[in-house]
Amino acid sequence: MDKSVEIIVFGATGCTGKCTVLRLARLTTEKYLNISWAIAGRSKEKLLSLVKELSERGFNIKELLTIECDINNEESIKTMSKMTKVVINCTAPKILLSSLIVKTCIETGTHYVDLSGEMYHILNLYRDYYKSAADANVLVIPSCGFTTMPVETGLIYLEKQFKGTLYTVECFTEFSLPPCRLFRALIHNGRWTSLLNSFKTYRHQLSLWSEIFPEPIEPEPEEMKRSLFFRNKGRLWFPWPGIENDSVRMSQIFLNEKNEKKPLHFKAYTTFQFFYQFIVLPVILMYYFLSYFKVFRRLLISFPRLFTLGYVSRKGPTYTMRQSTNFSFILNGKGWELDCNEKSKPTKTLSVKVSGQDPCQDSTAIALIMSAITILKESSNMPKGGVITPGAAFFRTDIVDRLMHEGYTFQVLK
């Protein structure tokens, strides 16, 4: 099938979509000169406004293709997906909007990546489309944004540096946030809506996981079992509430089934400043229960600033706020040397750190683009098709090198 462009950014005029387009415009001007791309969205007027902004910023995009596409119209989506090799889906929330896009991408032989942080959505895609995507040799890779990429690519980096057999990995996640002030947005409304939808579907997610993956590969090692709150290096830590644990498990299951490697055991933890630990977290817990009631969920989605004291807004954090937010993931690995008896106690250890800034937008945009480019450049090093999480999809690629050249830092800790 003839593909007129290599990448289409769908949902290009949204908050993350616009950031992705700006980053892609710079990359294809300075480095990836031969990659053709286009933008798509439901509002032609907004798309043309974005083209004007790109032109005003000095990008030569005279021939940039703009595609008006209705996300609720299958034929409209099919027309768009026929035109490209890879769709970067920046629409949200994924749990409501992505299934039809994935279906049409499979039908048109188009690879698909998104930035989903909703595990229920990912499991549904896996259950409904894994076989058809595999049969069509189409890669459907959800959660290629900040939600899982630092951890999944950090594990790829750790495995390459370890030069042995990894058995367990504990990940300590930390954010450096600007000084906390009321009514100053830290989160965009789109992510807030996705979080509430994740709250709503959490119980269904657990049931669906048990249906798809009824038995763990191996029992959890005793050394991985910790109390809910524990101290490490003088700080209080607790389980990281993101989807990284499940995403890594899905990647390890896939790689084990394909005889790529021995599966490792993974857990992620985080710590926050006093304010976030004892004020924000209890509020989030309260909203978790409220989100089960439709009327409260609508109120939380419709009036985010009111119910979050301004920390969530439709405009999201300012550029200055984004650039002053930093993240780090320290992955402590333990296992065996090469050719060592794996029935003995693991004695080899290695720690790596993945870090960067602006987790809300720029780091997500970079990860999405590098995911799409890796598919284009290294398809021979990737699975042929299926719904596959990033750690498995990119396991044998050079995606870490690509991320390192665009703002992510990967380093071995002494």
N, C-alpha and C positions, 0 to 999 in steps of 0.2 A: 504494500500500500504506500502511495506517495505521501510523504510527510513534508510539508512546506517549511516548517521550522522545527528546531530540536527541543526547545523548552517553551512551555506556556505557563505563565503565572496566573492562576485562576483565583479570583478574589483580590485582584491587584490594587483596588482602591481602598481596601480596609487598612487597619492600622499596621498589622504585620505584613500584609501584602505589599503596601507601599514601600515599607522598609526593604523588603526583598527585591522589589523592582529597582530601587535606587542602588542597592548593592550590586545587583546583576548588571545594571547599566555601566557601572564603573568597571566591573570585572571584564565585561566583553569589550570594553574600550581599551583597557590597559593590558590585559593578559590573555583572555580566551577570545581572541579576535575572530575565530572561525565559527563560534557558536551562534546560531541564529535563534532568536526568541521573540515572543509576542506576549501581550497582556490581554486578559479577559475578565469580564465582570458584567453585572446586570444593567449598569447605567452607562450608556454611551457618553453622556455628558461628563461624568466623572472620569471616564477613561481618557477623554480628550483633554480634560483639565490636567490629568497626570502627565500626559505627553507634553503639554505646554510647560509644566514645571520641570520636566527632564531637560527640555530644550533650554530653558532659562538657566539651568545649572551647568550648561555647557556641553551636554552629551549630544553626540551626533546621531539622532534617532529619526531622521527624516522618513525612513522606510519602515518604522516600527509598526507592526500590524496590531490593530485593536479589534477585539472580538466581543461583540455584545452577546452575552450568554445568560439565559434564564436557568437558574439552578433547579427549578422545579419542572423543567421541560426536558424530557429525555432526548428528543430530537435535536434540541438546541445544544445540549451537552455533547451529543454524538458528533454533531457537525464540528464542534471545537476540538474534540479529542482526535478526530481523524486527521487533523492538521499538524499534529506534533508527535514526537517520540516520547516525551516525558511531560506529564502534568504535575506542576507543583500546586497543590490545593491549599490555599490560605483562607478559605471560607470557614466560618465557625457558627454554631458549635458542630463539631464533627459528628457527634452522636445522632444529630438530626439530618445533616445535609450531605454526608459523604457516600452513603450506600449507592445511590443512583450514579454518582460520578465514577465510582469503582466499577460498577456493572458495565457502563458504557466504555470505559477504558479497556476492559478485558475484551469486549466485543470488537473494538477497533485496533487492538494490538498495541496499546499505548501504556507505557510504564507510568506508575503513580507513586507520588510521595506526599505526605502531609505532616502537619505539626501537632497532631492529636496528643492530648494528655488524658484521654478518657479510655480507660482499659476496657470498659464494657463495649465501646465502639470497636476497639481493636479485636476483641474476642468474637464479636459478631461478624466482622469482616473475615476473620480466620475460618469460622464455622461455615459461612455462606459462600465464600468465594475462593478458598484455598485451591480446591480441585480445578475449578474452571480457569483460574489464573495460571496454575501449573500446566494445564493442558494447552493453554494459549501461549505459553512462554512469556507471560507478562509478569513483571515484578510489581507487587503492591507492597510498599514499605511504609507503614504508618509510623507516626511519632518520630519524624526525622528533625524535630526542632530541639530546643533546649531541654525539653522534658526528659529525654532519655539519652541524647547523643553524647554529652560529656561523660556519662557513666559507661555507655556501650563502647564508645571509641577508646575511653580510658582503659577498659578491660582488654581491648585489642592491643593497645600499646603495652600494657602490663605483661600480657602473654608473650609478646615478641621480645621484651626485655628480660623476662624471667629465665628463659633458656632452661626450662625444666618442665615439670608438671604442676600446674596450679591446682590447689585443692580447695582453699577457702579464701575469700576476699571480703574484708570489712571496709565499707566506704564511709568516710566522715565528711559531711557536707556543711559548708559554712558560707554565709553571705555577709558582705560588708555593706550595710545600708546607710543612706544619708541620715542625718539627725531627724528623729521622729517629730513631726508636727501635725497638728490636726488640720484636716481639710486639704492636705497635700497628697495628690494621687500617687500611689505606688503601683497600682495594677490597672490594666485596661479592662473595660466592661466585658469584652469578649472572653477573656480568661476567667473572669468572675462567673459568667454564665456557664462556661464549661465546668467550672468547679461545682456549681450548684447541681448541674445535670449529673455529675459524677456522684455527688452525695445521694441523689435520688435513686440512682441505679446500682448503688454499691452492693446491696443484698443480691440483686439479680446477677451482678458480676461474679460474686462468690459461687452462686449456683452454676453459672455458665462455665466457670473455670473447672469446677468438679466434673461437669459433663464432658468437657473436651480433654482435660488432663486428669483422669481419675486417680492416678497413682504417681507419687514423686519418683524421680529416677533413683535416688538414694536417700536413706534416712539422714536427717540433719545432724551434723557432727555436734558433739556435746560442747566443744569450745565455741560454737556459734551461738549458743543459747545465752541470752542476757536478760536482765530484768528490764521492765518497761522504761525506767529511768536509771542511768548509771553515770558514774564519774570516770572521765578519762582525761589525763593530763590537766587536772584541775578544773575541768568544765563539766557541766551537766548535759548529757546527751539523751536523746530518745529517738524512736524509729522515725525515719524520714517518711512523710506521708505521700510522696509521689508514687508514680507507677514503675519506677526503675526496677524494684525487686521483681515484679511480675514480668517486665519486659526482658530482663536478663534471664529469668527462668525459661521463658519461651525460646530465647536464642540458644540457651544451653541444651534444651530438649531437641531442637532442630539439628544442631551441630552433632549431638550424640547420635541421633537417628541416622545421620548421613555419614557416620564414622569419621568425622572430622577431628574430634578431640574428646578427651575425657571431660565430663561435665564438672563445673566447679560450683561451690556453694557461695551465695552472695547475700549480704545484708547491708542496708544503707541507714545511716543515722545522721541527725543534725542537732544543732544547738542554736539558740537565739539569745539576743540581748534580753535583759530583765523585762523590759516593757512587752516584748513580743511573747515571752514565755508565760507571763502571769496575767496579761490582759487580752492580747489578741487571740491566743490559742483557746481560752475558754469561750470566747465569743464565736469563734469558728465552730467549736464543738456544738454550741447552742444552735447555730444556723444549720448544722448537719441534720439535726432532728427536725427543725422547722421546714427544711427543704422537702420532707416527705409529704407535707401538706400543700396542695396545689395553690391555694390562695396565698400562703406565705411565700412560696417560691416565686410567684408572679410579682409580689411586692418587692422581694429582694432583687429580682432581675430588673424591674421597672424603675426602682429608685435606689440605685447602688450607692450614691454619695450619702444619702440620708442614713442608710443602715450600716455604713462602714465609716462614718465620720469623715468622709471625703477621701479615704484611702483607695477607693475604686471610683473611676469616672469613665465616661464615654470617650474622652480625649486621651486618657492614659497619662502616664508620667511625662514630665517635660524632658527635653533632650538632655539638659543638665543633670536631672535626676537619674536618667538612664545611664549616662556615662559615669556617674559617681557610684553606681551600684556594681560591686565586684562579687565574683563567686569563686569558690575553690572546692574541688573534690579530691580528697586524699584517699587513695585505694591501697590498703595494706594487704598484700598477698602472702600466702603461706603454702608450701608444697614440698616437692622433692626435686633433687638434682636429676639430670638425665641418667637413665639406666639404674636409678635407685629403686630399692624394694618399696613399692607403694603400699605394702601392708605394714610397714614400720611407721613410727610417728613422724609427721612432717617436720623437717628441720630448716629448710631453706625459706628465707623471707625476703621480700622486696616491696618497697613502697614507691608509688608514683603519684604525681599531682597533676590534675587538669584544672586550669584556671582561665579567667577571662573577665570581661565586663559586659554590662547591658544584657542580662539574661532575658529580659522581656521581649526585646525586638532584634537587636543587631546580631546577637549570638545565634538566635533562632534563624534569622535570614541567612547567615553564613552556612549553618548546618544544612538547611534546606537546599541551597544552591549547590554546595559541595556534594550532597547526596545525588542530586540530579546529574551533575557533571561526572561523578564516579560511574553512574549507570551508563552514561554515554561513552566514557573512555575505557572502562574496565569490565564490560559485560562478560568477557571470557573468564574473569576471576570470580564471578558471582553465580548464585543459583540461577537456573534457567527461568524459573517462574514460581509463583505462589504468593501467598500473604505471609511475609517474613519480617520479623523485627530487625532493627538495624544491626545489632551485634552479630547476627547470623548472616544477614545479607552482605555486609561489608567486611566480613571476617578476613578474607584473603586479598583485600584491596589496599590501596595506598591512601585511603580517606584521611588517616591521621596526618599525613604529610600535607594534604590539601588544607586541612583545618589549621595546621600550624602556620601556614603561610598567610592566613587571613585573620589572625587575631587570637586564636586559641593557643594556650601554652601547655605543652606536655613535658614533664621533666621527671627524672628519676631522683628520689630523695636519698640523701646519704644517711 
